[in-house]
Amino acid sequence: MRLTYPSSIKVIQVPCTGRVDIVHLLKAIEDGADGVYVAGCLEGECHFISGNLKAKKRVQYVKKVLEEVGMAPGRVEMFNLSAGEGNRFAEIANEMFNRIKELGPSPLRIKGAA
Amino acid sequence: MIVADRKPINEILDMVKRCNKILIVGCKGCVTVCNVGGSKEVGILASILKIARKKEGRPLEVDEKTIERQCDPEYVEQLKDLVGQYDAVISMACGVGPQFLSEAYPEQRFFPAVNTTFFGGALQHGIWAERCAGCGTCVIHYYDGLCPVARCSKSLLNGPCGGSANGKCEISKEVDCIWDMIVRKKMEQGRLDDLVEIKPAKDWRTARDGGPRKSIREELVQ
């Protein structure tokens, strides 16, 4: 397919999005990531039954936390796509990249540089 | 177990606004079981506080420690070399935790990170409900396993009151009328007559009405 997506996106593989915990998403933000998104399987098609639904709730929790501390909740997001949808993967990567570009760099890196 | 909810982040941030280095202490007892103050939640709170303070440009150093229980001096003692190294210590245990820590280390400041809510159980993962009021004189057996002290909004021992409608309490459609449940259960079991039996007045001196309580078990005291 030779699809491209922004090189600034770092992919971290997990066996199932159900493995992604709240603290993993928070640590990424804490360490200065401008945004984090979770790409899970389509809802209802989790090999482990409900991993992607659990991830969705955790992403929602982190969104709420970001709002509470005055950061844009859009910096974290959950997407659902099947493993066969290479096109959609690149599309999502670009969508998230553009969203973050609009939001600008993480406020943690601007003020917390010291 | 004792059930609690984490305080809003801004309230916790306000407690530690003058601190640069803090310790968050979790508890492996009830608050771990109700997913509010165990090692996992300590990690989450530490990360949130660090994010918030980093964003303000005033980074906060946060260390984490979770002990077996904060309601037993033998475990609280494990913190003796640690607590002095911080500007303040946040306890994620129930209300007992920050008090036991304060009593053990009077020179340090301890802040509660959770609001202790009730004695209850999990209806399902993520949902807990009150089941006991800790009144000190259990009467559950009179009501077939349903406690009106904890579960009736008025703690009536001779309900239901006029606010009971369609099995719900007048305070909210979400709240079951426990007296409706008690009466129905008695009817199903054919023991409705139990409720007309005259019983001596309940002894409320064992509840909070008698002031702060203490339990002494002579066979255990050394």
Interface residues (C-beta under 8 A of the other chain):
Chain A: D21 I22 V23 L26 K27 I29 E30 V65 E68 V69 G70 M71 P107 L108 K111 G112 A114
Chain B: P8 I9 N10 K40 G43 I44 S47 I48 K50 I51 A52 K54 K55 E56 G57 P59
